[in-house]
Amino acid sequence: MARIRRTMLFVPGNNPGMLFNGCVLGADSVIFDLEDAISLGEKDSARILVRNALETLNYNGTEIIIRINAINTSFWQKDLDMIIPKNPNIIMPPKIESKEDIIEIENYITKIEERDNLVKNEIKLIPLIESALGVENAFEIAKASSRVVALFLGAEDLTANLGAKRTVEGKEIFYSRSRVVIAAKAANIQAIDTPYTDINDEEGLIKDSKIAKDMGFDGKAAISPRHVEEINKIFTPSYEEIEYSRRVIEAIEKAEKEGKGVISLDGQMIDAPIVERAKYVISIFENVKGGRY
């Protein structure tokens, strides 16, 4: 089963307090940011601070993601040189536009693993899709490497690239959201939605998160700890979803015992993707609710 990623909370890499408290903020994953949140003059110090945090702190199972700088900068290799030996769970490369971008990053990570005798392929990738070209190439990006475990849509840079106005309603990113979700699911990986950037608009956050879930996203990023609880609630399966998933599993188990090859539930054919979805829903429920409502 895929790791649960309902919420991914961005944490500036130059903020010692937030780095220290990363595992108590309620998010399934925290993203230590070395890119947009860090000014040019603080890149080196932020990188060192994040390295030291990985080296000395225990995050108690919270997934640790490092957003490195883009490959068209002079910083990304320095980021990987310093961070990879500390074994983060995920590297998030921004502004990915092609499979070649992923291959270049993967090859560089592999060289560091070989140099330092690290376990190969343990560190995964979540590419950040932030341009029209990246959206159009989403599937090939998703399939570029076995390290890729999810696609992440970044709407702020995307709308700037499109020359579109970012709105609360999000109509300008509907196609991009759809494309990223379809690409991710076709590649059998997860899709993570863009953050809702108004930290004071709880109603807007809830509405936007529900749209993302209904479209097929597995989780949503957050730029404020205040958003984590609501996003977690929305991406935690409802009682109805759990009951349906349990019935799917029961129907499959019964059919297997009876030797039936064709299985239906409520007039709907039950095939492998529905079964996998049911197992995934139940795995989320058991991990975050302990199996009880």
TORPAPA-459553 format. One record per residue (C-alpha): x, y, z; residue in one letter; residue number from 0. Coordinates in steps of 0.05 Angstrom, whole numbers, m for minus. Layout:
BEGIN
+--------+--------+--------+------+-----+
!     c1 !     c2 !     c3 ! type ! seq !
+--------+--------+--------+------+-----+
!      X !      Y !      Z !    a ! NUM !
...
+--------+--------+--------+------+-----+
This chain:
BEGIN
+--------+--------+--------+------+-----+
!     c1 !     c2 !     c3 ! type ! seq !
+--------+--------+--------+------+-----+
!      0 !      0 !      0 !    m !   0 !
!     23 !     71 !    m15 !    a !   1 !
!     43 !    115 !     42 !    r !   2 !
!    m12 !    160 !     68 !    i !   3 !
!     m1 !    232 !     46 !    r !   4 !
!    m65 !    270 !     63 !    r !   5 !
!    m26 !    332 !     82 !    t !   6 !
!     42 !    358 !     63 !    m !   7 !
!     62 !    419 !    104 !    l !   8 !
!    114 !    467 !     77 !    f !   9 !
!    167 !    487 !    128 !    v !  10 !
!    218 !    541 !    110 !    p !  11 !
!    288 !    511 !    114 !    g !  12 !
!    314 !    572 !    150 !    n !  13 !
!    263 !    568 !    208 !    n !  14 !
!    295 !    529 !    266 !    p !  15 !
!    231 !    528 !    307 !    g !  16 !
!    189 !    497 !    252 !    m !  17 !
!    244 !    448 !    234 !    l !  18 !
!    247 !    426 !    306 !    f !  19 !
!    172 !    418 !    313 !    n !  20 !
!    159 !    386 !    245 !    g !  21 !
!    132 !    321 !    273 !    c !  22 !
!     82 !    353 !    321 !    v !  23 !
!     45 !    396 !    270 !    l !  24 !
!     m3 !    341 !    250 !    g !  25 !
!     16 !    333 !    177 !    a !  26 !
!     30 !    265 !    147 !    d !  27 !
!     90 !    294 !    111 !    s !  28 !
!    131 !    358 !    121 !    v !  29 !
!    168 !    392 !     64 !    i !  30 !
!    232 !    426 !     86 !    f !  31 !
!    237 !    481 !     34 !    d !  32 !
!    304 !    502 !      5 !    l !  33 !
!    273 !    537 !    m55 !    e !  34 !
!    220 !    591 !    m56 !    d !  35 !
!    219 !    605 !     19 !    a !  36 !
!    294 !    619 !     19 !    i !  37 !
!    327 !    682 !     m7 !    s !  38 !
!    389 !    677 !    m49 !    l !  39 !
!    433 !    701 !      8 !    g !  40 !
!    407 !    647 !     55 !    e !  41 !
!    412 !    585 !     10 !    k !  42 !
!    475 !    559 !     42 !    d !  43 !
!    454 !    570 !    114 !    s !  44 !
!    385 !    539 !    102 !    a !  45 !
!    417 !    478 !     71 !    r !  46 !
!    463 !    469 !    131 !    i !  47 !
!    405 !    479 !    179 !    l !  48 !
!    363 !    426 !    145 !    v !  49 !
!    422 !    378 !    142 !    r !  50 !
!    433 !    387 !    217 !    n !  51 !
!    360 !    376 !    231 !    a !  52 !
!    360 !    310 !    193 !    l !  53 !
!    423 !    290 !    228 !    e !  54 !
!    401 !    304 !    300 !    t !  55 !
!    325 !    303 !    305 !    l !  56 !
!    275 !    245 !    309 !    n !  57 !
!    212 !    259 !    269 !    y !  58 !
!    175 !    198 !    296 !    n !  59 !
!    152 !    170 !    230 !    g !  60 !
!    131 !    236 !    198 !    t !  61 !
!    152 !    233 !    125 !    e !  62 !
!    208 !    282 !    111 !    i !  63 !
!    210 !    314 !     42 !    i !  64 !
!    263 !    363 !     19 !    i !  65 !
!    245 !    412 !    m36 !    r !  66 !
!    310 !    426 !    m70 !    i !  67 !
!    324 !    483 !   m118 !    n !  68 !
!    307 !    477 !   m192 !    a !  69 !
!    356 !    444 !   m240 !    i !  70 !
!    364 !    509 !   m279 !    n !  71 !
!    398 !    540 !   m218 !    t !  72 !
!    468 !    531 !   m189 !    s !  73 !
!    440 !    505 !   m122 !    f !  74 !
!    406 !    438 !   m135 !    w !  75 !
!    469 !    396 !   m137 !    q !  76 !
!    495 !    428 !    m73 !    k !  77 !
!    428 !    413 !    m41 !    d !  78 !
!    433 !    339 !    m60 !    l !  79 !
!    506 !    333 !    m41 !    d !  80 !
!    491 !    355 !     30 !    m !  81 !
!    421 !    325 !     40 !    i !  82 !
!    423 !    256 !      8 !    i !  83 !
!    474 !    227 !     57 !    p !  84 !
!    424 !    244 !    114 !    k !  85 !
!    372 !    198 !     83 !    n !  86 !
!    309 !    240 !     75 !    p !  87 !
!    248 !    201 !     53 !    n !  88 !
!    233 !    243 !     m9 !    i !  89 !
!    267 !    294 !    m53 !    i !  90 !
!    219 !    343 !    m86 !    m !  91 !
!    249 !    375 !   m148 !    p !  92 !
!    211 !    437 !   m170 !    p !  93 !
!    194 !    462 !   m240 !    k !  94 !
!    200 !    394 !   m273 !    i !  95 !
!    181 !    395 !   m346 !    e !  96 !
!    205 !    330 !   m376 !    s !  97 !
!    228 !    259 !   m362 !    k !  98 !
!    299 !    282 !   m377 !    e !  99 !
!    295 !    328 !   m316 !    d ! 100 !
!    278 !    269 !   m272 !    i ! 101 !
!    332 !    225 !   m303 !    i ! 102 !
!    385 !    279 !   m291 !    e ! 103 !
!    365 !    285 !   m218 !    i ! 104 !
!    360 !    210 !   m208 !    e ! 105 !
!    429 !    199 !   m238 !    n ! 106 !
!    459 !    250 !   m192 !    y ! 107 !
!    426 !    219 !   m131 !    i ! 108 !
!    451 !    150 !   m152 !    t ! 109 !
!    523 !    177 !   m157 !    k ! 110 !
!    518 !    203 !    m85 !    i ! 111 !
!    490 !    136 !    m61 !    e ! 112 !
!    547 !     99 !    m94 !    e ! 113 !
!    599 !    148 !    m68 !    r ! 114 !
!    574 !    143 !      4 !    d ! 115 !
!    554 !     69 !      2 !    n ! 116 !
!    481 !     85 !     15 !    l ! 117 !
!    423 !     38 !      2 !    v ! 118 !
!    405 !     48 !    m71 !    k ! 119 !
!    336 !     73 !    m92 !    n ! 120 !
!    312 !     82 !    m21 !    e ! 121 !
!    302 !    157 !    m29 !    i ! 122 !
!    241 !    172 !    m72 !    k ! 123 !
!    220 !    231 !   m115 !    l ! 124 !
!    157 !    274 !   m119 !    i ! 125 !
!    164 !    320 !   m179 !    p ! 126 !
!    132 !    389 !   m174 !    l ! 127 !
!     93 !    406 !   m237 !    i ! 128 !
!     91 !    482 !   m246 !    e ! 129 !
!     88 !    498 !   m320 !    s ! 130 !
!     46 !    485 !   m382 !    a ! 131 !
!    101 !    440 !   m409 !    l ! 132 !
!    104 !    402 !   m344 !    g ! 133 !
!     29 !    391 !   m345 !    v ! 134 !
!     30 !    366 !   m417 !    e ! 135 !
!     87 !    318 !   m400 !    n ! 136 !
!     58 !    295 !   m334 !    a ! 137 !
!     52 !    221 !   m352 !    f ! 138 !
!    122 !    214 !   m379 !    e ! 139 !
!    148 !    249 !   m317 !    i ! 140 !
!    109 !    201 !   m273 !    a ! 141 !
!    138 !    141 !   m310 !    k ! 142 !
!    209 !    169 !   m316 !    a ! 143 !
!    236 !    132 !   m255 !    s ! 144 !
!    216 !     79 !   m204 !    s ! 145 !
!    234 !    131 !   m151 !    r ! 146 !
!    174 !    174 !   m170 !    v ! 147 !
!    118 !    160 !   m120 !    v ! 148 !
!     72 !    220 !   m132 !    a ! 149 !
!     61 !    281 !   m175 !    l ! 150 !
!     51 !    349 !   m142 !    f ! 151 !
!     15 !    406 !   m177 !    l ! 152 !
!     41 !    476 !   m161 !    g ! 153 !
!    m13 !    525 !   m183 !    a ! 154 !
!     20 !    591 !   m166 !    e ! 155 !
!     79 !    585 !   m214 !    d ! 156 !
!     34 !    548 !   m264 !    l ! 157 !
!    m16 !    605 !   m270 !    t ! 158 !
!     41 !    654 !   m277 !    a ! 159 !
!     68 !    612 !   m334 !    n ! 160 !
!      0 !    609 !   m366 !    l ! 161 !
!    m11 !    684 !   m359 !    g ! 162 !
!    m75 !    668 !   m320 !    a ! 163 !
!   m102 !    700 !   m258 !    k ! 164 !
!   m102 !    655 !   m196 !    r ! 165 !
!   m173 !    654 !   m168 !    t ! 166 !
!   m207 !    625 !   m107 !    v ! 167 !
!   m254 !    585 !   m152 !    e ! 168 !
!   m195 !    552 !   m188 !    g ! 169 !
!   m227 !    547 !   m257 !    k ! 170 !
!   m160 !    567 !   m288 !    e ! 171 !
!   m127 !    503 !   m261 !    i ! 172 !
!   m183 !    454 !   m273 !    f ! 173 !
!   m151 !    424 !   m335 !    y ! 174 !
!    m83 !    420 !   m302 !    s ! 175 !
!   m111 !    387 !   m240 !    r ! 176 !
!   m147 !    336 !   m283 !    s ! 177 !
!    m85 !    322 !   m326 !    r ! 178 !
!    m40 !    312 !   m265 !    v ! 179 !
!    m90 !    266 !   m231 !    v ! 180 !
!   m100 !    224 !   m293 !    i ! 181 !
!    m25 !    219 !   m306 !    a ! 182 !
!    m11 !    199 !   m234 !    a ! 183 !
!    m65 !    146 !   m232 !    k ! 184 !
!    m46 !    119 !   m300 !    a ! 185 !
!     25 !    110 !   m272 !    a ! 186 !
!     m3 !     79 !   m208 !    n ! 187 !
!     25 !    133 !   m163 !    i ! 188 !
!     m7 !    188 !   m120 !    q ! 189 !
!    m29 !    258 !   m138 !    a ! 190 !
!    m19 !    316 !    m89 !    i ! 191 !
!    m58 !    381 !    m98 !    d ! 192 !
!    m32 !    452 !    m94 !    t ! 193 !
!    m36 !    491 !    m28 !    p ! 194 !
!    m93 !    539 !    m14 !    y ! 195 !
!    m55 !    603 !     m3 !    t ! 196 !
!   m104 !    646 !     38 !    d ! 197 !
!    m87 !    623 !    109 !    i ! 198 !
!   m147 !    661 !    139 !    n ! 199 !
!   m201 !    634 !     92 !    d ! 200 !
!   m223 !    569 !    125 !    e ! 201 !
!   m287 !    564 !     84 !    e ! 202 !
!   m247 !    571 !     19 !    g ! 203 !
!   m196 !    519 !     43 !    l ! 204 !
!   m251 !    469 !     58 !    i ! 205 !
!   m285 !    479 !     m9 !    k ! 206 !
!   m220 !    475 !    m48 !    d ! 207 !
!   m198 !    413 !    m11 !    s ! 208 !
!   m264 !    378 !    m25 !    k ! 209 !
!   m257 !    395 !    m99 !    i ! 210 !
!   m187 !    364 !   m100 !    a ! 211 !
!   m210 !    301 !    m65 !    k ! 212 !
!   m270 !    293 !   m111 !    d ! 213 !
!   m223 !    300 !   m171 !    m ! 214 !
!   m181 !    242 !   m146 !    g ! 215 !
!   m123 !    275 !   m109 !    f ! 216 !
!    m95 !    234 !    m52 !    d ! 217 !
!    m76 !    294 !    m10 !    g ! 218 !
!    m63 !    368 !    m10 !    k ! 219 !
!     m4 !    412 !      9 !    a ! 220 !
!     m9 !    467 !     61 !    a ! 221 !
!     32 !    529 !     74 !    i ! 222 !
!      5 !    539 !    145 !    s ! 223 !
!     m3 !    491 !    204 !    p ! 224 !
!    m72 !    521 !    212 !    r ! 225 !
!    m94 !    485 !    149 !    h ! 226 !
!    m70 !    416 !    168 !    v ! 227 !
!   m129 !    394 !    211 !    e ! 228 !
!   m183 !    411 !    160 !    e ! 229 !
!   m145 !    379 !    102 !    i ! 230 !
!   m134 !    316 !    143 !    n ! 231 !
!   m209 !    312 !    158 !    k ! 232 !
!   m228 !    319 !     85 !    i ! 233 !
!   m178 !    267 !     60 !    f ! 234 !
!   m194 !    217 !    115 !    t ! 235 !
!   m246 !    168 !     88 !    p ! 236 !
!   m318 !    180 !    110 !    s ! 237 !
!   m359 !    127 !    146 !    y ! 238 !
!   m396 !    113 !     80 !    e ! 239 !
!   m331 !    104 !     42 !    e ! 240 !
!   m305 !     56 !     94 !    i ! 241 !
!   m369 !     15 !     95 !    e ! 242 !
!   m369 !      9 !     19 !    y ! 243 !
!   m296 !    m11 !     18 !    s ! 244 !
!   m308 !    m64 !     70 !    r ! 245 !
!   m366 !    m92 !     29 !    r ! 246 !
!   m321 !    m94 !    m33 !    v ! 247 !
!   m269 !   m134 !      5 !    i ! 248 !
!   m322 !   m181 !     33 !    e ! 249 !
!   m351 !   m191 !    m36 !    a ! 250 !
!   m283 !   m208 !    m64 !    i ! 251 !
!   m267 !   m257 !     m8 !    e ! 252 !
!   m335 !   m291 !    m16 !    k ! 253 !
!   m327 !   m297 !    m91 !    a ! 254 !
!   m258 !   m327 !    m83 !    e ! 255 !
!   m285 !   m380 !    m34 !    k ! 256 !
!   m341 !   m397 !    m82 !    e ! 257 !
!   m295 !   m398 !   m143 !    g ! 258 !
!   m332 !   m343 !   m179 !    k ! 259 !
!   m294 !   m304 !   m232 !    g ! 260 !
!   m344 !   m248 !   m241 !    v ! 261 !
!   m360 !   m205 !   m181 !    i ! 262 !
!   m413 !   m150 !   m173 !    s ! 263 !
!   m436 !   m106 !   m117 !    l ! 264 !
!   m498 !    m62 !   m119 !    d ! 265 !
!   m503 !    m77 !   m193 !    g ! 266 !
!   m432 !    m54 !   m207 !    q ! 267 !
!   m376 !    m99 !   m232 !    m ! 268 !
!   m319 !   m104 !   m182 !    i ! 269 !
!   m252 !   m104 !   m217 !    d ! 270 !
!   m180 !    m98 !   m194 !    a ! 271 !
!   m176 !    m21 !   m190 !    p ! 272 !
!   m238 !    m19 !   m147 !    i ! 273 !
!   m209 !    m71 !   m101 !    v ! 274 !
!   m143 !    m34 !    m96 !    e ! 275 !
!   m179 !     30 !    m81 !    r ! 276 !
!   m219 !     m5 !    m26 !    a ! 277 !
!   m156 !    m32 !      5 !    k ! 278 !
!   m123 !     36 !      2 !    y ! 279 !
!   m184 !     70 !     35 !    v ! 280 !
!   m184 !     19 !     91 !    i ! 281 !
!   m109 !     26 !    101 !    s ! 282 !
!   m117 !    102 !    111 !    i ! 283 !
!   m174 !     90 !    159 !    f ! 284 !
!   m136 !     39 !    200 !    e ! 285 !
!    m74 !     82 !    204 !    n ! 286 !
!   m108 !    148 !    223 !    v ! 287 !
!   m170 !    123 !    260 !    k ! 288 !
!   m144 !     58 !    289 !    g ! 289 !
!   m200 !     21 !    252 !    g ! 290 !
!   m256 !     55 !    291 !    r ! 291 !
!   m304 !    112 !    279 !    y ! 292 !
+--------+--------+--------+------+-----+
